[in-house]
Amino acid sequence: MSPQAHQGTGLPAGNLLGLDHFTLRTSRLEQTVEFFTRVIGLSDGPRPAFRFPGRWLYVGAHPVLHLVAVTADDRQLHAYLGEQEGDDGSGCVDHISLRGTHLAETQQHLLSLGQTFRERIVPQIGEHQLFLEDPNGVTIELIFPYRPENAVLGEAMPRPDIG
């Protein structure tokens, strides 16, 4: 689909460049950092000196994941981000999707870590999708280019019926 196919009536075309970052609140900060660095391949990097604990994880030079630690005393966090109920699952977010390269290498990496994942091939949109869960129950999707020779090494999901 071309970007013009779904041009909305909001901001002028070109004002938005893409996804900047996503933020997860977690009571499992270290496990979440380990998952996204060891399993997904993000890098731990610098973070401003906010008055609440957290970490920023990077793709290259860009901090794409802001992790916020949920603690017993969240006054500073609530002052900055507002209050939110619970710190498990995706809430109203269904999943977070990252586009990748080198499908086979990624599959082997996940298998070597003992990381369970599901896979779906969607040739109609040119995608081979992997789905896994982070320590907080948030679904992470990794999208790779579809090729007929791609192997499914995780739990196979049915192909969607797309016309």
N, C-alpha and C positions, 0 to 999 in steps of 0.2 A: 504494500500500500504506500502510495506517495504521501508526504506530509500534507499536501494540499487536499487530499481526499477527505480529511476530517477537519478542515480549517474551521475553528469555532468563531464565535462572535465576541470573544474576550479580548485579551491583549493582542496588539498587532503582531503579525507573523514575524518571527525572528527575535522577539523580546525574550523568549524563553529558550535556553540553550540545551536543557536536559536536566536529569536528576542530579542534584548536588550532593546530598547525603541523606541518610536515614538515622533516626535516633531510637535506641532501645533502652528502656528502663529495666534494670535487672537486679535481683538480689543475689545473682550468681555471676558477679563481675569477672572473676578470674577464670571460671569455666567458659564463659562466653568469649573472653579474649582468646583463650586457648583454642576454642572451636574455630573462630574466624581467622586466626593466624595459622594454625596447624592444618585444619581441614580445608578451609576456603582459600587461604594463601594471602590474606591481607597482612599488612605490616603495622606493628605498633609504632606510634609516632608521637610527636609533640602535641600538647593540648594546652589551651589557655588555663591560667590558674583560677578556675572557677572556685567558688566557696562550697562546693559539694564534690564528692569523689566521682571519678569516671575515667575513661580512656578514649582516645581517638585512634581509629584504625584506617590505614591508607591503602589506596591503589596508586602506585607511583608516588607522585607528590601531592595527591589530592586526598583529604580525609573524607572518606565516603561513609564511614560508620562512626557515629558518636554514641558511646556507651555511657550510661548514667547509672551509678550504683544507688539502689534503694536501700536506705539504712533506717535505723530506729529514729534518728533525728533528721527529718527531711525538710526542715524549715527553709534552708537556703535553696534547696532544689525547687521547692514549691514557689518560692519568691521569684525564681528565674523562669521556670517552665510551667508553673501552675500545677494544681493537684490532679491526680489521675488514680482511679481505682485499680488495684491489682497490678501484678507485674509478671503474669504468666500468659502464654498464648499470644495470638496475634490481635486480639480484640477485633476491631472493625477492619484491620489490615488482613487481607487474605494471605498474601505471601510477598516476599521481597525477591526480585529477580535480578540476576547479574549475568551479563553476556560474557562468554568465554571463548577460548581457542583451545585446540589440542584435547579433544574429547577423550581419546584412548588413554592419554597420559593422566588426565583427571580421574577417569574411572579407576585406573590402576592405583592411583594415589589414595582414593577413598577406600578401595578394597584393602590396601596395605595397612590402613589405619583401623580396619574393622568397622568403618562407618557405613551404616545401612543407608540405602538410597533407592528411590523408585525412578523409573525411566519411562519416557513416552516419546515416540517418534511421530512427528507431525509434518509429513512431506509437503502437504498443501501450503504450508507457510514457511517451509525450508528450515525447520527446527528439530533438534534432538534435545530433549529437556530432561534434566536430572532434578529430583526433588529430595531434600533432606531437611531435618529439623535441627535447630540450634538447641542449646541447653535450656532455653526458656520456652520451648514449644513453638517457636516461630518457624514457619515453613520458608525455606530458602530454595529458590529455583536457579539453576545454572543452565543457560541456553547456549547451545553449540550449533554450528551449521549442520544441516542434514545432508548426509551422503548415503546412497543406497548400501554401501559397504559397512556403514556403522554397525557395530555390535551392541547389543543390550546385555550388560553385565550385572546390573542391579535388578531389583524386582520389576518385572515388566508391567506396564500399565496399558490398558486397551487404547488403541488408536481412536481418536475422536472421529465422529462422522461429520466431516466438513465437506460441503458440496463444492 
